[in-house]
Amino acid sequence: MSAQYPIVFVVAVLVVAALAAGYALADRARSRRLRAAGLAVRSRRGRHVPWILLIAAAGVLVAGLARPEATIPVPRAAGTLVIVVDVSASMSATDADPTRLAAAVAAAQELAADQPDTVDVGVVAFAGGALTAQAPSADHSLAVEALGRLTTSGGTSLGEAILGSLSTITGESVEIADDGTVPDLGYWGSATVVVYSDGEDTASTDPLAAAAVAQTAGVHIDTIGVGTTSGTTVEVDGYTVATALDETTLAGIAETTGGTYQALVDAQPGAASVDLRLTTQDQVLELTAAFALVALLLLAAGWAVAIARTGRLVP
């Protein structure tokens, strides 16, 4: 337990000590007066009970002014969604309205905004490599804003996109070694990755091998194809380059991890499902009201004992 004003606890102890000392002195003075008057002084410990309760109530009431707090674990069903967006040069193609990237961003922003508060949403942008644009957060507006800042450039590496999303989920750098070995990531069944891409892969990292790493870690990958299979052309560094939607690669990634593939024109933006896990989240609970309630109960008990013993409210 902690408190916003811990010094008040010291004050509470001093108050209790002062009241107890004052009561002890008053009780001794009373006993002397009775003896001086020739009256017998009976030792009845029960007569102290009301005062003990009243002094304790005063101490608890003062301690409550310290604004005491307790940190308690609260059950929470939580999950993680990482939205991965292709920002390679081919995403500037106009076979999606107004461009592939703009269409993907609009759908991804809707997906992020539709998630419940129990799902942390992060954003990864990828071209030739992958970059975490927004770490997973319960504040979904951060993901929406990060998506709105994306621009196109460079080539495409779906494999690096997947490994980058796994790095974002686990908080550790995830890579496939030259000999094909991969790190043990543990199990992350409450994490889902949604990839928006035209599926054209121009890098050496095998996307299906990266998808297998995700599958081993229990991460489902849903893929959304952006563009058309008939394709179009884009201008890249002064050259005209043909580009078309590669549904086969995207479907293979999704199938490897137990996810689904949809073309953007058919996809329901909010349809991605995230498996939730039961976790605990520390929550700070202020105990001032509880201290006040305990003080009132002690006061009531003290008065009740006093009335039962003497018939008077004051002991």
Secondary structure by P-SEA (a helix, b strand, c coil): cccccaaaaaaaaaaaaaaaaaaaaaaaaaaaaaaaacbbbbbccccaaaaaaaaaaaaaaaaaaabbbbbbbbbbbcbbbbbbbbcccccccccccccaaaaaaaaaaaaaaaccccbbbbbbbbcccccccccccccaaaaaaaaaacccbbbbbaaaaaaaaaaaaaccbbbbccccccccccccccbbbbbbccccccccccaaaaaaaaaaacbbbbbbbcccccccccccccbbbbbbbcaaaaaaaaaaacbbbbcccccccccbbbbbbbbbbbbbbbaaaaaaaaaaaaaaaaaaaaaaccccccc
